[in-house]
Amino acid sequence: DKMLANMKFIGNLFLRQLLNVKVIGLMVHDLVGHQVLPEELPEEHEIECVCELLQAIGFILDGSENGNMLMNEFSARLVDLRRHTSPDGKTAFSKRVQFLIQ
């Protein structure tokens, strides 16, 4: 709950132009970017935080040129994570997180 509240706070800072696009890009990359090892996946709470942040700022972020490119990258990464399966054929994330990404 605290992490989600922090994402809302950071989103509001961005909306008030106190944070720039680069900072948002670095945060999202730290949360769900490609991990060091290919089999390493982000935790479900990290995905949930990114979804909360993008839900708050996505419309404004998508309006700028750099933000549009970042939104495309973020969306592609989230869709890739949603479709990811474990070696035994099960989906890597719960249905709740998959629906949240969708």
Buried (B, 14 or more C-beta within 10 A) or exposed (E): EEEBEEBBEBBEBBBEEEBEBEEBBEBBBEBBBEEEEEEEBBEBEBBBBBBBBBEBBBEBBBEEEEBEEBBEBBBEBBEEBBEEEEEEEEEBBEEEBBEBBE
